[in-house]
Amino acid sequence: MTTTRQNGSLYTSFQNNIATIEFGHLASNSFPSELLERLTKELNSISKNDVISVIILKSEGEKAFCAGASFDELVAISNLEEGKKFFTGFANVINAMRTCGKLIIGRVQGKTVGGGVGLAAACDYVLATENAAIKLSEFTIGIGPFVIEPAVKRKIGVAGLSELTLDATNWKNAYWAKEKGLYAKVFETIRELDEEVEIFASKLASYNPSALAEMKKVLWENTQNWDDLLAERAAISGELVLSEFTKNALAKFSKK
């Protein structure tokens, strides 16, 4: 099922102590602000649900996993306040994933760009297909992946982050992402991916929920400053997006 809603869709299903959150948007599963807000609220809500032990995060369709933030909204930013608010959307989602009391399994079936890479990096365990190439293309429009940087660097290190960010026009394949630690396993087909996601989630859900919750805290140690850090990064991006360079670059992209 593919959503036709302009602001995208978000559905959660519950089964056997597992919550599956599925998001979708017509523009390659990108995120307008409203959808980011809904995902943040959903993660915060499930975090308090004692019945749930594990979350699966997935997107609709068989193509892109996530194309990052909404391009239309990015183009429409006209002042500093709007800019900061726009980039705060992804900051809030990443912080909700970080502070969520449940382990999050990412199911990445296709290409992932910008904020989508941050989303994958903020998962606790990611399973992907061979088609799940990644790219951080922010430099090409005069901004940078500042909000998602802490999450990405935490997973793939400074060297991996540098390679991904500076080589802004090229895709890194799924095996590169696995080698760097972003993905745990890579599968040839979506069918194999889904089978493994189900098996792995069921195994996790069968373990002591208290042990899982304590492990979540351990995995995210020393990130307590991210509320402030990501807000600062959103302000940096909000300022850059108003630059002459970015306005010109976005205008070129819009004409394509």
Contacts in CASP RR format, 6 or more apart in sequence:
PFRMAT RR
TARGET T0000
AUTHOR 0000-0000-0000
METHOD contacts of the structure
MODEL  1
MTTTRQNGSLYTSFQNNIATIEFGHLASNSFPSELLERLTKELNSISKND
VISVIILKSEGEKAFCAGASFDELVAISNLEEGKKFFTGFANVINAMRTC
GKLIIGRVQGKTVGGGVGLAAACDYVLATENAAIKLSEFTIGIGPFVIEP
AVKRKIGVAGLSELTLDATNWKNAYWAKEKGLYAKVFETIRELDEEVEIF
ASKLASYNPSALAEMKKVLWENTQNWDDLLAERAAISGELVLSEFTKNAL
AKFSKK
1 60 0 8 1.000
2 24 0 8 1.000
2 26 0 8 1.000
2 60 0 8 1.000
2 61 0 8 1.000
3 9 0 8 1.000
3 24 0 8 1.000
3 25 0 8 1.000
3 26 0 8 1.000
3 60 0 8 1.000
4 26 0 8 1.000
6 26 0 8 1.000
6 32 0 8 1.000
7 25 0 8 1.000
7 32 0 8 1.000
7 34 0 8 1.000
7 35 0 8 1.000
8 23 0 8 1.000
8 24 0 8 1.000
8 25 0 8 1.000
8 26 0 8 1.000
8 32 0 8 1.000
8 34 0 8 1.000
8 35 0 8 1.000
9 22 0 8 1.000
9 23 0 8 1.000
9 24 0 8 1.000
9 25 0 8 1.000
9 35 0 8 1.000
9 60 0 8 1.000
10 21 0 8 1.000
10 22 0 8 1.000
10 23 0 8 1.000
10 24 0 8 1.000
10 35 0 8 1.000
10 38 0 8 1.000
10 39 0 8 1.000
10 42 0 8 1.000
11 21 0 8 1.000
11 22 0 8 1.000
12 19 0 8 1.000
12 20 0 8 1.000
12 21 0 8 1.000
12 22 0 8 1.000
12 42 0 8 1.000
12 46 0 8 1.000
13 19 0 8 1.000
13 20 0 8 1.000
13 22 0 8 1.000
14 20 0 8 1.000
14 51 0 8 1.000
14 52 0 8 1.000
16 202 0 8 1.000
16 205 0 8 1.000
17 51 0 8 1.000
17 52 0 8 1.000
17 53 0 8 1.000
17 54 0 8 1.000
17 205 0 8 1.000
17 209 0 8 1.000
18 52 0 8 1.000
18 53 0 8 1.000
18 54 0 8 1.000
18 55 0 8 1.000
18 56 0 8 1.000
18 201 0 8 1.000
18 202 0 8 1.000
18 205 0 8 1.000
19 46 0 8 1.000
19 49 0 8 1.000
19 52 0 8 1.000
19 54 0 8 1.000
19 55 0 8 1.000
19 56 0 8 1.000
19 102 0 8 1.000
20 55 0 8 1.000
20 56 0 8 1.000
20 58 0 8 1.000
21 39 0 8 1.000
21 42 0 8 1.000
21 43 0 8 1.000
21 46 0 8 1.000
21 55 0 8 1.000
21 56 0 8 1.000
21 57 0 8 1.000
21 58 0 8 1.000
22 58 0 8 1.000
22 59 0 8 1.000
22 60 0 8 1.000
23 29 0 8 1.000
23 31 0 8 1.000
23 35 0 8 1.000
23 39 0 8 1.000
23 57 0 8 1.000
23 58 0 8 1.000
23 59 0 8 1.000
23 60 0 8 1.000
23 66 0 8 1.000
24 35 0 8 1.000
24 59 0 8 1.000
24 60 0 8 1.000
25 31 0 8 1.000
25 32 0 8 1.000
25 35 0 8 1.000
25 70 0 8 1.000
27 67 0 8 1.000
27 70 0 8 1.000
27 71 0 8 1.000
27 72 0 8 1.000
28 63 0 8 1.000
28 64 0 8 1.000
28 66 0 8 1.000
28 67 0 8 1.000
28 111 0 8 1.000
29 59 0 8 1.000
29 60 0 8 1.000
29 61 0 8 1.000
29 64 0 8 1.000
29 65 0 8 1.000
29 66 0 8 1.000
29 67 0 8 1.000
30 66 0 8 1.000
30 67 0 8 1.000
30 68 0 8 1.000
30 69 0 8 1.000
30 70 0 8 1.000
30 71 0 8 1.000
31 39 0 8 1.000
31 66 0 8 1.000
31 68 0 8 1.000
31 69 0 8 1.000
31 70 0 8 1.000
31 90 0 8 1.000
31 115 0 8 1.000
32 70 0 8 1.000
32 72 0 8 1.000
32 73 0 8 1.000
33 70 0 8 1.000
33 73 0 8 1.000
33 85 0 8 1.000
33 86 0 8 1.000
33 89 0 8 1.000
36 69 0 8 1.000
36 89 0 8 1.000
36 90 0 8 1.000
36 92 0 8 1.000
36 93 0 8 1.000
37 89 0 8 1.000
37 92 0 8 1.000
39 93 0 8 1.000
39 96 0 8 1.000
40 89 0 8 1.000
40 92 0 8 1.000
40 93 0 8 1.000
40 96 0 8 1.000
43 55 0 8 1.000
43 93 0 8 1.000
43 96 0 8 1.000
43 97 0 8 1.000
43 100 0 8 1.000
44 96 0 8 1.000
44 100 0 8 1.000
46 52 0 8 1.000
46 55 0 8 1.000
46 100 0 8 1.000
46 102 0 8 1.000
47 96 0 8 1.000
47 99 0 8 1.000
47 100 0 8 1.000
47 101 0 8 1.000
47 102 0 8 1.000
50 209 0 8 1.000
52 102 0 8 1.000
53 102 0 8 1.000
53 103 0 8 1.000
53 204 0 8 1.000
53 205 0 8 1.000
53 207 0 8 1.000
53 209 0 8 1.000
53 212 0 8 1.000
54 102 0 8 1.000
54 103 0 8 1.000
54 104 0 8 1.000
54 105 0 8 1.000
54 201 0 8 1.000
54 204 0 8 1.000
54 205 0 8 1.000
54 212 0 8 1.000
55 100 0 8 1.000
55 102 0 8 1.000
55 103 0 8 1.000
55 104 0 8 1.000
55 105 0 8 1.000
56 104 0 8 1.000
56 105 0 8 1.000
56 106 0 8 1.000
56 107 0 8 1.000
56 197 0 8 1.000
56 201 0 8 1.000
57 104 0 8 1.000
57 105 0 8 1.000
57 106 0 8 1.000
57 107 0 8 1.000
57 119 0 8 1.000
57 123 0 8 1.000
58 106 0 8 1.000
58 107 0 8 1.000
58 109 0 8 1.000
58 197 0 8 1.000
59 65 0 8 1.000
59 66 0 8 1.000
59 109 0 8 1.000
61 109 0 8 1.000
62 109 0 8 1.000
62 110 0 8 1.000
62 190 0 8 1.000
63 110 0 8 1.000
63 111 0 8 1.000
64 110 0 8 1.000
64 111 0 8 1.000
64 112 0 8 1.000
64 113 0 8 1.000
65 108 0 8 1.000
65 109 0 8 1.000
65 110 0 8 1.000
65 111 0 8 1.000
65 112 0 8 1.000
65 116 0 8 1.000
65 120 0 8 1.000
65 132 0 8 1.000
66 112 0 8 1.000
66 113 0 8 1.000
66 115 0 8 1.000
66 116 0 8 1.000
66 119 0 8 1.000
66 120 0 8 1.000
67 111 0 8 1.000
67 112 0 8 1.000
67 113 0 8 1.000
67 114 0 8 1.000
67 116 0 8 1.000
68 90 0 8 1.000
68 112 0 8 1.000
68 113 0 8 1.000
68 114 0 8 1.000
68 115 0 8 1.000
68 116 0 8 1.000
68 119 0 8 1.000
69 86 0 8 1.000
69 87 0 8 1.000
69 90 0 8 1.000
69 114 0 8 1.000
69 115 0 8 1.000
71 253 0 8 1.000
73 86 0 8 1.000
74 86 0 8 1.000
74 241 0 8 1.000
74 250 0 8 1.000
75 250 0 8 1.000
75 254 0 8 1.000
76 82 0 8 1.000
77 83 0 8 1.000
77 86 0 8 1.000
77 238 0 8 1.000
77 241 0 8 1.000
77 242 0 8 1.000
78 242 0 8 1.000
79 242 0 8 1.000
80 238 0 8 1.000
80 239 0 8 1.000
80 242 0 8 1.000
83 234 0 8 1.000
83 237 0 8 1.000
83 238 0 8 1.000
83 239 0 8 1.000
83 241 0 8 1.000
83 242 0 8 1.000
84 234 0 8 1.000
84 235 0 8 1.000
84 237 0 8 1.000
84 238 0 8 1.000
86 238 0 8 1.000
86 241 0 8 1.000
87 146 0 8 1.000
87 147 0 8 1.000
87 233 0 8 1.000
87 234 0 8 1.000
87 235 0 8 1.000
87 237 0 8 1.000
87 238 0 8 1.000
87 241 0 8 1.000
88 230 0 8 1.000
88 231 0 8 1.000
88 234 0 8 1.000
89 234 0 8 1.000
90 115 0 8 1.000
90 118 0 8 1.000
90 119 0 8 1.000
90 147 0 8 1.000
90 148 0 8 1.000
90 234 0 8 1.000
91 147 0 8 1.000
91 230 0 8 1.000
91 231 0 8 1.000
91 233 0 8 1.000
91 234 0 8 1.000
93 119 0 8 1.000
93 122 0 8 1.000
94 118 0 8 1.000
94 119 0 8 1.000
94 122 0 8 1.000
94 147 0 8 1.000
94 148 0 8 1.000
94 150 0 8 1.000
94 151 0 8 1.000
94 226 0 8 1.000
94 230 0 8 1.000
95 226 0 8 1.000
95 227 0 8 1.000
95 230 0 8 1.000
97 104 0 8 1.000
97 119 0 8 1.000
97 122 0 8 1.000
97 123 0 8 1.000
98 122 0 8 1.000
98 151 0 8 1.000
98 220 0 8 1.000
98 223 0 8 1.000
98 226 0 8 1.000
99 220 0 8 1.000
100 216 0 8 1.000
101 213 0 8 1.000
101 216 0 8 1.000
102 212 0 8 1.000
102 213 0 8 1.000
102 216 0 8 1.000
103 124 0 8 1.000
103 125 0 8 1.000
103 204 0 8 1.000
103 212 0 8 1.000
103 215 0 8 1.000
103 216 0 8 1.000
104 122 0 8 1.000
104 123 0 8 1.000
104 124 0 8 1.000
104 125 0 8 1.000
105 123 0 8 1.000
105 124 0 8 1.000
105 125 0 8 1.000
105 126 0 8 1.000
105 127 0 8 1.000
105 197 0 8 1.000
105 200 0 8 1.000
105 201 0 8 1.000
105 204 0 8 1.000
106 120 0 8 1.000
106 123 0 8 1.000
106 125 0 8 1.000
106 126 0 8 1.000
106 127 0 8 1.000
106 197 0 8 1.000
107 126 0 8 1.000
107 127 0 8 1.000
107 128 0 8 1.000
107 193 0 8 1.000
107 194 0 8 1.000
107 197 0 8 1.000
108 120 0 8 1.000
108 126 0 8 1.000
108 127 0 8 1.000
108 128 0 8 1.000
108 129 0 8 1.000
108 132 0 8 1.000
108 183 0 8 1.000
109 128 0 8 1.000
109 129 0 8 1.000
109 131 0 8 1.000
109 132 0 8 1.000
109 190 0 8 1.000
109 193 0 8 1.000
110 128 0 8 1.000
110 129 0 8 1.000
110 131 0 8 1.000
110 132 0 8 1.000
110 133 0 8 1.000
111 131 0 8 1.000
111 132 0 8 1.000
111 133 0 8 1.000
111 134 0 8 1.000
111 135 0 8 1.000
111 171 0 8 1.000
112 119 0 8 1.000
112 120 0 8 1.000
112 132 0 8 1.000
112 133 0 8 1.000
112 134 0 8 1.000
112 135 0 8 1.000
113 134 0 8 1.000
113 135 0 8 1.000
113 136 0 8 1.000
113 137 0 8 1.000
114 135 0 8 1.000
114 136 0 8 1.000
114 137 0 8 1.000
114 138 0 8 1.000
114 145 0 8 1.000
114 148 0 8 1.000
115 145 0 8 1.000
115 147 0 8 1.000
115 148 0 8 1.000
116 148 0 8 1.000
117 134 0 8 1.000
117 135 0 8 1.000
117 136 0 8 1.000
117 145 0 8 1.000
117 148 0 8 1.000
117 152 0 8 1.000
117 164 0 8 1.000
117 182 0 8 1.000
118 145 0 8 1.000
118 148 0 8 1.000
118 151 0 8 1.000
118 152 0 8 1.000
120 126 0 8 1.000
120 128 0 8 1.000
120 134 0 8 1.000
120 182 0 8 1.000
120 183 0 8 1.000
121 148 0 8 1.000
121 151 0 8 1.000
121 152 0 8 1.000
121 154 0 8 1.000
121 155 0 8 1.000
121 156 0 8 1.000
121 182 0 8 1.000
122 151 0 8 1.000
124 216 0 8 1.000
124 219 0 8 1.000
125 184 0 8 1.000
125 200 0 8 1.000
126 182 0 8 1.000
126 183 0 8 1.000
126 184 0 8 1.000
127 183 0 8 1.000
127 184 0 8 1.000
127 185 0 8 1.000
127 187 0 8 1.000
127 193 0 8 1.000
127 196 0 8 1.000
127 197 0 8 1.000
127 200 0 8 1.000
128 174 0 8 1.000
128 177 0 8 1.000
128 178 0 8 1.000
128 183 0 8 1.000
128 185 0 8 1.000
128 186 0 8 1.000
128 187 0 8 1.000
128 193 0 8 1.000
129 174 0 8 1.000
129 186 0 8 1.000
129 187 0 8 1.000
129 188 0 8 1.000
129 189 0 8 1.000
129 190 0 8 1.000
129 192 0 8 1.000
129 193 0 8 1.000
130 173 0 8 1.000
130 174 0 8 1.000
130 175 0 8 1.000
130 186 0 8 1.000
130 187 0 8 1.000
130 188 0 8 1.000
131 174 0 8 1.000
132 174 0 8 1.000
132 177 0 8 1.000
132 183 0 8 1.000
132 186 0 8 1.000
133 171 0 8 1.000
133 172 0 8 1.000
133 173 0 8 1.000
133 174 0 8 1.000
133 177 0 8 1.000
134 164 0 8 1.000
134 171 0 8 1.000
134 172 0 8 1.000
134 174 0 8 1.000
134 176 0 8 1.000
134 177 0 8 1.000
134 182 0 8 1.000
135 164 0 8 1.000
135 168 0 8 1.000
135 170 0 8 1.000
135 171 0 8 1.000
135 172 0 8 1.000
136 144 0 8 1.000
136 145 0 8 1.000
136 152 0 8 1.000
136 164 0 8 1.000
136 165 0 8 1.000
136 168 0 8 1.000
137 168 0 8 1.000
137 169 0 8 1.000
138 144 0 8 1.000
138 145 0 8 1.000
138 165 0 8 1.000
138 168 0 8 1.000
139 165 0 8 1.000
139 166 0 8 1.000
139 168 0 8 1.000
140 168 0 8 1.000
140 169 0 8 1.000
140 249 0 8 1.000
141 246 0 8 1.000
141 249 0 8 1.000
141 250 0 8 1.000
141 253 0 8 1.000
142 240 0 8 1.000
142 243 0 8 1.000
142 245 0 8 1.000
142 246 0 8 1.000
142 249 0 8 1.000
143 237 0 8 1.000
143 238 0 8 1.000
143 240 0 8 1.000
143 241 0 8 1.000
143 246 0 8 1.000
144 165 0 8 1.000
144 237 0 8 1.000
144 240 0 8 1.000
145 152 0 8 1.000
145 165 0 8 1.000
146 233 0 8 1.000
146 234 0 8 1.000
146 236 0 8 1.000
146 237 0 8 1.000
147 230 0 8 1.000
147 233 0 8 1.000
147 234 0 8 1.000
147 237 0 8 1.000
149 161 0 8 1.000
149 165 0 8 1.000
149 233 0 8 1.000
150 223 0 8 1.000
150 226 0 8 1.000
150 229 0 8 1.000
150 230 0 8 1.000
150 233 0 8 1.000
152 161 0 8 1.000
152 164 0 8 1.000
152 182 0 8 1.000
153 161 0 8 1.000
154 223 0 8 1.000
155 180 0 8 1.000
155 181 0 8 1.000
155 182 0 8 1.000
156 164 0 8 1.000
156 177 0 8 1.000
156 180 0 8 1.000
156 181 0 8 1.000
156 182 0 8 1.000
157 180 0 8 1.000
160 180 0 8 1.000
163 172 0 8 1.000
164 172 0 8 1.000
174 183 0 8 1.000
174 186 0 8 1.000
175 186 0 8 1.000
177 183 0 8 1.000
177 186 0 8 1.000
178 184 0 8 1.000
178 185 0 8 1.000
178 186 0 8 1.000
185 196 0 8 1.000
187 193 0 8 1.000
187 196 0 8 1.000
204 212 0 8 1.000
240 246 0 8 1.000
END
